[in-house]
Amino acid sequence: MKLAGKDHIGWIVDSGEKVTLADEKTIEVWVLKHENDEEVLSSWAQHFRSHYCHDDEIDFYRKGYYFSRAEYLNKIKFPDPSVAPGPSIRAGDFSEILVADYLQYVLNYWVPRTRYGDKTIRNESTKGSDIIGFKIIKEEQDSVEDTLALFEAKAKFTGRRENRLQNAVDDSSKDHARKAESLNAIKQRLFQKGLLSDAERIERFQNLEDRPYKEVYGAVALFSSAIYDSDVVSKTDVNNHPNSNNLKLLVIHGNEMMDLVHKIYRRAADEA
């Protein structure tokens, strides 16, 4: 998938804060310093929309409904902005896409974007690992330095303070068991889209025993700054995670995050 502009990634800034857990593992804390920059927000909205539906597909998909482009996206593709569980699904999808952007543009992984386009129920989360990224050192030959990254993201943008990082860690602990299914899902969707060479790249990571590579796991919690609490996330326990030695812990927080979520969805529909 060719993605639109990535300038919004410049708004994610390493705060320099490190939260230390009881076992001495540390959590990186990043801040999303979003602004009212029309050009960046418009580019971000286009990028965001492309995860659900390519612009050159919308007119065909909407035709039978007699919907406008915005109506089709709002009524068929995007989670509902107000009727539960729509808002929480919006927050979750937004967070997963933002972490995928972080993985691709900050950590330099290849991250196929196949997770949201074939949703059949808009107000449900997609099953499987949240975000999967790949690093291939040389396309023409395997390297033990090739890396598979499996990240889980959990959001908390409104309400009371709670440890969503613990939820992300707990979900991440299941990722190894569901890795094979998640890789197959990505490969299958890429093949169905006619992206055969990308689908074939997934094969590099489907047999760890015969073709060794590195694995990195990640747990990310995203908060509105008003309800982010370092003391709460410092209670995170990673001892039950089967890959705790290769587990990256990350918090991203920003002001009025739920307002931002709705703003991006609204632009994504209105500017289609």
N, C-alpha and C positions, 0 to 999 in steps of 0.2 A: 504494500500500500504506500502510495506517495502521500506524505503528510504535508499539511499546510505549514505556515510559519510557526516557529518555536520560540518567539521572542519572550513569551510569558515565562519561560524557564529562567530567564534572567531575574525574575522576581523572587525565585527561591534562593535564599541566602543562608549560608552556614552561620548560625548565631555565635558559634564558638563555645556554647554551653555544652557541658558533658554531665550527664546524670549517671552516677555510679550505683550499681546494684549491690546487694549484700555479698554476691560472689565475685565482686570486683569487675564484672562486665560493665561496659559503658554504653549509654544511649546517646547518639548524636541528636542534637536539636537544631532544626532548620526552621526558618521563618519565611512564609509566603507574604511578601510585601507588595500586594497587588495595588494597582493604581487605576484611576479613571483615564486611561490612555485609549482613545477610541480605536486607533489603528491596531494596537496590540490585542485589545479585547475582541475586535472583529476577526483578526487572524486566529486567535485562540478558539473562538466560536466555530469557525470553519473547520479547524483541526478537530475539534470536539465532535462536530456533526458527522465527520467522515468515519468515525468509529461505528456509527449506527447505520449510515446509509451514504453511498457516494452521491455527489450532486447530480451526476449524469444518469442516475437510476431513479431519482425521485419522481420525475414526471410519469414514467411508466407505472410505477407502483401505486401512485395516487389516482390514476385515471378512472378506475372503476368506482371509486368513492365519490367522485366529483368534488374532492377536497382541493383547497389551495395547497401549495407546498408546505406552508407553515401549519395548516390544519392537519395534514397528513403526519407530519413529524410530531405534533403535540398530541394527537389522538391515537396514533398507531405505534410510533416508534419510541418516543420519550416517556419515561416514568411520569406519573401524574404529579403535578406540583403541590396538591393539597389533600387529596384523598389517600389515606393510609392503605398500604405501606409505601405509596409512591414517593413521598419526600425522603424517606430513609433509603429507598433504592436509588434515588437521585444522588444522595450524599455518597452512597457506596460506589456507584459507577464513576462519579466525578473523582473520587479519591483514588480508585484503581487506575483510571486513565492518567491522573497526575503522577502517580508513582511510576507508571510505565514510562512517562516522559522523563522523570528523574533517572530511571534506570538506563534509558536510551541516551539522553543528552548530557547527563552529568557523569554517569558511570560507563558510558560508551558500550553498551550492549546493543545487539540487534534484538528488537522486540516486535514480533509480528502482532498486528492489531486485528485479531479475528474473533474477539470474545463477544461482541455486542450486536453484530450485524444480523445474526440469525436468531435473535431472541424471538420466541413465539408469544410470550406473555410479557408485556412491557414492565409490569410492576412486580417482577420476580428477578432475583439475582441469578446470574449464570453460574452453573455448577463447575467444580474443578478448581485448580489452583488459580489465584487471582491474576498474577503477573508472572510471565516466564520470559527470560531473556537469555541470549546466547552470545558467546564470544568464540569465534573461530580464528585461530592464529593464521593458518594458511589453508585456503580453500582446497588446494590440491592434495593435502595430506593431513592425517590426524596428528594432533599434538596433545601430550598429557596436560598442557596448559590451557587447552580449550575448556571453556567454563559454561556450566548451566546454572542460571540463577532462578530461584523460585521464591517469590515474595508474596506475602499476605498483607493486605491493607484493611484497617478498620477506622471508621470515622465517628466522631462525636462533636457535632457542631451546635447543638442546642441542649437545654435541660441541665441536669445536675452533673457534677464531676464524677467520672468513673474511669477505671483503668482499661481503656480500649487496647493498650499495648499488650496487656495480658491476653486479651481475646485474640489478637493477631498472632502472638506466640503459640497459643493453643491450637489455632487453625494451621499454623505453619508446621506444627509437629505431625500433621497428617499428610503433608505434601509429598514425602517420599513414597508413601503407599499409593497415592493417586497419580504419581508422575507419569507412568506409562499411558494411562487413559488421557491425561491432559496433553501429552505430546502427540498422541494419535489424533486428538480433536483438532489441534493446530494444523497438523499435516493434512488432515482430511479437508479442512476448510480452505487451506491454501490451494490444494488440488482442485477443489470444486470451483474456485475462482480463476482457475487457469494459470496459477502461479507455480508452475511445475518445478522450476529451479529452486524456488524458496521451499517448496514442500520437500524436495530431496535433501535440502540442508538439514532438516529435522532428523533425518536418518542417522546423522553423526552421533546423536545423543540417545538413540533408542536401545543401545546395548552397551551398558557400562562395563560389563565383565570383559567382553571381547575388544572393546574400543574405549579404553579408560579416559576419563576426563575429570575435571574438578567440579564439585557442586558447592554452591553458595546459597544459603537460605536467608531470608529477610523477613522481619516483622516490623510493620510501620503503623503508627497511630497518627491520625490527623485530627486536630482540634481547632475550634475557635479559640483565640487567645484568651478570651474571658473565662473559659472553663478549663484551660490547660493548667495542670498542677504538677510540678516536678516531684513533689513529695508522693503523690499518688502513683506516678509511673515508676518511681524508684522502688516500689514494692513488687515489681514484676519478677516472677520466678521462672527461670528457664531450665530448671533442673530436669524436668520431664520431657524436654525436647530432645529427640534422638540425635540431632545434629547441632547441639548447643555450641560446639567448638567452632562451627562454621556458620554462626547465626549473627547477622547484622541487625542491630536494633536502631530504630529511627523514629523520631517525632517530627512532624511538620505542623506548625500552627500559624494562624493568620487571623486578622480582624474580620468579624462578621462573615464567617465562611459560608453560612447557609444563604445569606443574601447573594454572595458571589456565585454560588451554585445556581441559584435561580436566574441570575443575570446571564450566565453563560448559556444555559438552556434556552432562555428567551431569545437571546441574540442568534443562537444556532438555528432556531426556527424562523425568526423574522427576517434573517438575512439570507435564507436559503434561495 
